[in-house]
Amino acid sequence: MMQSVSVYLREGKYFIVTIHGSGGSEPCIESGPVAELPGSASTQELGSAVLRGLDASTDNVPWPKDFKKVTEPLLAAAQAKTWAAFAKRAVSLRIDRDGTRYLMLPSNRTPKGSFDAAPERNRDLEGVAAEALGSEIATELSAHSK
């Protein structure tokens, strides 16, 4: 089973959001739990938080009837009223784990406040430890934050 998290860097804080699948499908429901770390967190702390988020990823979450409710844990953690307000100042990437393989999938923020895949920056990270994973994530997000 593939497990996934999104990692956001916004206003000097990391937000790690667990992504779930529904009915055995690929993870696509970003409903948490949400972990928050200061931007000054060590790469070991960041990587460990991402691994905990991945461990929490399941494939049996009911399909949401109201997707606004799905973003509530992230918006509450970030103290943002709307997704648009949150996304306006965030950079994002997704981490997928399948066994010992980690795929880092960075994104670009669009002018409309969504995130589009940036496949030219994808990284395949086989069997990395928490510190190396956190280092890759921190480097990617800080390179593309404003």
Secondary structure as UniProt FT lines:
FT   STRAND          3..10
FT   TURN            11..12
FT   STRAND          13..20
FT   TURN            23..24
FT   STRAND          34..38
FT   TURN            39..40
FT   HELIX           43..56
FT   HELIX           67..70
FT   HELIX           72..78
FT   HELIX           83..88
FT   STRAND          90..98
FT   TURN            99..100
FT   STRAND          101..109
FT   TURN            111..112
FT   STRAND          115..117
FT   HELIX           119..121
FT   STRAND          123..126
FT   HELIX           130..143
//
